[in-house]
Amino acid sequence: MTKLAKNDPQVYKLIKKETKRQQEGMELIASENYVSKAVLEALASVFTNKYSEGYPGKRYYGGQPYTDAVEILAIERAKKLFSAEHANVQPHSGAPANMIVYSAVLKPGDKVLGMDFSHGGHLTHGHPVTLSAKIYNFIRYKTKADGLIDYEELEQIALREKPKLMLAGFSSYTRQIDYKKFLDIAKKVGAITMFDMAHIAGLIAGKALPNPIPHFDIVTTTTHKTLRGPRGGMILCKKEFAQVIDKACFPGFQGGPHMNNIAAKAVAFKEALGPSFKVYAGQILKNAKVLENELRNYGFKLMFGGTDNHMILVDVFGSKGVTGKEAETALDEIGITINKNMIPDDPRSPMDPSGIRIGVPAITTRGMKKKEVKQIAQWINSAIENRNNEIILNKIHKEVIKMCKRFPI
Ligand SMILES: Cc1ncc(COP(=O)(O)O)c(C=O)c1O
């Protein structure tokens, strides 16, 4: 980055500082990961200069031979990776991808049945603060006391409300969704089925979790998170929805696609098609299980009864009398980054909830396995229990940095 260092030392220094923070920090935010150098290079490429409104072969501006070729590459690789009939790689990110789907298949006021926010659903699945909730009529399903989705209640709500769209997918639910049960209910009421696999796309690509794509009508995802691509979105769907989805994306919702980002998506999909990605996805599940067992042994109450994926939701307030915010701050002090998170029907506020969410995709990318995860669990417990003891926190922080240096990004 010699040009940047010379032309804009302020931005250059901030990039250097962020690089150091990432190298020396233990990243346990469930939605974060590290992309490869190849993905970064594609992101920083001259494709950022090009306007390409439209789709390959049907653009509004000239000069598209290479943008067409790179978008076709991304589409074909995405279809292969997820056995999809159709792929749209243009959504700028996960939230716009969801909005594009809603606008493609719903009219204002139509009913959508989605997962409750505090039970694991994402904001874009109908939280009242969102634009989509102002346009469409969202109703919610929840999990039971044992932690699994309450499919009986889901069926009752579906039969009563007859939603036009039924939405599966989550940001903090840690268990596997029973695709068949969900789809059977949707079939009974004639609802279109949508799956937002943003969190688990990499686990699906790496065949560690079952693929929803052949079964659901429309599937949205982010291309970052477990899929380990650039920050972006994607929509996969059955052929019958291809035209309405493409139209809803452009010109319906977005303008010109970010072609540098699409080039980087193509690179990430190639990586995910390779054999080492399967090993990576499998290792994520193993690491999450180790973390689950260790934290349980330290007396933490785990929501949803444990994990089937890459993340764990811990009720820190219920287990240790420490709020999510306090736990987040204590872990920040030792260089471990997680996020405070609501637990189902949390009596506390979103800014200081009862829980924390912990995920292992990023540390697994660094090559950490059972031994390191056990050590991390011990540090988490110790930092939370000794959150007011600066000496202990400083000591752990030094050890965290040491371990991170042994596993360079
Ligand atoms: C399930 C789910 N859908 C959508 C999104 C939104 O993605 P983005 O932040 O890229 O807009 C997220 C982000 O956390 C998510 O977890």
The ligand as an SDF file (V2000), in Angstrom:
LIG
                    3D

 16 16  0  0  0  0  0  0  0  0999 V2000
  -29.6190  -13.9610    9.1930 C   0  0  0  0  0  0  0  0  0  0  0  0
  -29.1200  -12.6410    8.7070 C   0  0  0  0  0  0  0  0  0  0  0  0
  -29.7070  -12.0810    7.6460 N   0  0  0  0  0  0  0  0  0  0  0  0
  -29.3110  -10.8900    7.1700 C   0  0  0  0  0  0  0  0  0  0  0  0
  -28.2790  -10.1950    7.7570 C   0  0  0  0  0  0  0  0  0  0  0  0
  -27.9320   -8.8310    7.2520 C   0  0  0  0  0  0  0  0  0  0  0  0
  -26.7500   -8.8330    6.5700 O   0  0  0  0  0  0  0  0  0  0  0  0
  -25.9390   -7.4630    6.2760 P   0  0  0  0  0  0  0  0  0  0  0  0
  -25.4350   -6.9930    7.5790 O   0  0  0  0  0  0  0  0  0  0  0  0
  -24.8890   -7.9130    5.3270 O   0  0  0  0  0  0  0  0  0  0  0  0
  -26.9030   -6.5190    5.6430 O   0  0  0  0  0  0  0  0  0  0  0  0
  -27.6260  -10.7420    8.8540 C   0  0  0  0  0  0  0  0  0  0  0  0
  -26.5100  -10.0170    9.4810 C   0  0  0  0  0  0  0  0  0  0  0  0
  -26.0810  -10.2070   10.5480 O   0  0  0  0  0  0  0  0  0  0  0  0
  -28.0670  -12.0000    9.3530 C   0  0  0  0  0  0  0  0  0  0  0  0
  -27.5120  -12.5490   10.4340 O   0  0  0  0  0  0  0  0  0  0  0  0
  1  2  1  0
  2  3  1  0
  2 15  2  0
  3  4  2  0
  4  5  1  0
  5  6  1  0
  5 12  2  0
  6  7  1  0
  7  8  1  0
  8  9  2  0
  8 10  1  0
  8 11  1  0
 12 13  1  0
 12 15  1  0
 13 14  2  0
 15 16  1  0
M  END
$$$$
